[in-house]
Amino acid sequence: MPPSKSKWGSRPGRPCWKSRGSVLPERTARPTRLLGRGRAQREAAAVPPRPRTPSRWVRREPAGRRHRDGSSPASRPTSRAWRPIRTNWSAPGKRSSPAASCASAASTAPRSMAAPTLTAIADPSLKHVLQRLELVEARVRAAVARRRTTDPETDDRFRGLYISPTHVDRLLADRAAPAAPDAAAAKAREEIEAAADAAEKEGADLRLRRLARNFRLDEIDIELLLIAMAPDVDARFERLYGYLQDDVSRRRASVGLGLELCGLPSSGAYARSRLAPGAPLVDEYMVLVEESERPVLTRSLRVPDRVTAHLLGSDMPDAVVAGLAYQGEPATPAEASTLVRWMREQGSRLAYIRERPGASGAAMASTAFTQIGRPTLALDLERLRSDDDPTMVAALTAREAGLTGAGVVAGPVEVLLAKGLPAVRAFSEMPALIVLVGSRSWDPAWARDVPFICEAPVPDALQRAELWRRNLNGDTPPGLDLAGTMAQFRLTAEQVHRAARAARMEAHAREVPLDEDELKAGARAQNAAGLERLARRIQPAVGFSDLVLPPDTMAQLKELLTRARYREQVLDIWKMAGPSARRRGLTALFAGPSGTGKTMAAEVLASELGLDLYTVDLATVVDKYVGETEKNLDRIFAEAERVNGVILFDEADALFGKRSEVSDAHDRYANVEVAYLLQRMELFEGIAILATNLRANLDEAFTRRLDALVDFPEPEEEYRRRLWERSLGTTMPRDPNLDLDFLARAFKLSGGAIRNIAVAAAYAAAEEQ
């Protein structure tokens, strides 16, 4: 094959320093001023070179190097240091321009993309995508051919490094007419889509078509999506796009190139609108238009990795969405029936489920989606990090829902409210079927659309017992009444699942059979930690046998325990609450002098119920600024409703004092605090105990709202004798002459004082010993 002729001649003996085997031409000497390297070479190239025969020999050593004898490489005789190399364009030593090598890639590319394996692909969805990418390759091939026809400088080694006058003239003369429709490509697309129709009739799920339906994409959108995605599937498109854009650094299609390959004019309003804000491809994050500082037509197009992976067959969600997603426990079909009817006759894409403590709106929504044949994408918004942008998370969630056809369940909505109203609107107005869950009433400012609003039912004791049995999977302790024993734990379906798992792990670690204690410990482990920032958590370790109280007081405490233990059965199963009853909580007042056992009695009640005791620290509640005390109390009650525990307000008269006549601003705001507390206590559905030393100071309206009022009197002599005996214990050595009867008769002390004296005496005895 004869060597191809270059516009630059060459002479033997002048090796090129650019690459091994390359030869630079000898130019006719002519005076020139100092110019940039590219310009000087272009001016020198304009002078016709002397005709030379292409060299057949090139020295295999660095250019310009001379030997020790001073001779040049050309004067050396032939030896093993010389190698014959043809100086044609296909020779390895020829330094071609990057654009020329891109053109070579187009010319040598196979006519069918991955042709040897397409017929062997069993997945009809993947096969459909690859066949559509073949059409993109055909469009690219045609565009490369047009470039070669209209560009006389295709083989210029410095193409892309300068703009020649010829190139400028061509740009001025070029009207940038769109490519003419290709009949062969149109016929090929019809055949591909006909095969896709047949595959869908046979039950195949074609992801590209499902994506187009879910995101309302037309044919131009699909073409643009595939053009932008091509470099992520086949690396050849990087160089081909670089060649077509006359810039090897542009490895992705630009807006202008995408429109050209689609046969659309770059100046058309419709064509440009398909990649502008408001278009489905852009708003749904299917195609990212990057480099916004550049002119519109030169901005790069990129398909997110998640979209590409989905079209190629992956179901792994985006990392941000995966960090929030969870698999929830289902509810019963009866609980979800109302939501199912709305989904089948939906007039809007938004629903809101208000849930009380113990209810599970997420489980209800998940069951409803299952019944209408949709997968569920459930998000726990409490897993949002502080640096997460809720608007971006909502957009990625909507895209994931569109890719998979899933319905979205997200909550609690209070997390979004803490981040501001735009965060709530980002989720409530996302282009997907979404169910928001929260404990607050719906605010119309949260969304433009009118949502379907319903309330999640709270499972009664029997329904929760069934949840426990289902999650224990046959490991229920024999003889244990789950409905009665676990009734005080108002857990959702998800919490019951985690509690049962924790109980089984605890029993396995201790190598003991699963019993009531492990089940209660697993249920207590589901308490949120938010209340511990506002109150002190105590794990009870005492019982009724540790109390020394008069019979009347003990009877009142046991009656209070009965009400706490069976309130679910009486109010929910037997429906004794009545249709107009608003209070479902249990509130008791422990009144008596300091040290008479009020705090210990609250701990005993919590221990008998298997619950934790939370004592509220007044320092974290009372604030000198107006309105802050109410806010702190609201946070305490809100967190208390999320845990299964007993809340103890010590020194309650400081919070629930009498309202007085308004004589100044202080009195007015103090009365507002008391009124707010009365309303908030009435709505509280947990167990609250208030302890006070000054019963007379409590507001009369508050005492009427109490379920129980227990008096703790100063102990009589008989009880003081028992308190002395219990405080000294059985392991501490005693003097034989110690007269406890005298101590009980002579000193009228409370139980707390007796305990303190006993401890102090023990330290003194230890020092003497």
Helices and strands as residue ranges (DSSP letters): H 37-45, E 57-59, G 73-75, E 82-84, H 98-108, H 115-118, H 124-150, H 165-173, H 183-201, H 207-214, H 219-233, H 236-244, H 255-261, H 269-273, H 280-283, E 288-289, G 296-298, E 301-302, H 305-311, H 319-322, E 325-326, H 337-344, E 350-355, H 361-371, E 376-380, G 381-383, H 390-404, E 407-411, H 413-418, H 421-428, E 434-438, G 444-446, E 452-456, H 461-472, H 482-485, H 493-510, H 516-524, G 529-533, E 535-538, G 544-546, H 551-568, I 569-573, E 586-591, H 598-609, E 612-616, G 618-620, H 628-640, E 645-649, G 652-654, H 665-683, E 687-692, G 695-697, H 700-704, E 708-711, H 717-728, H 740-746, H 751-768
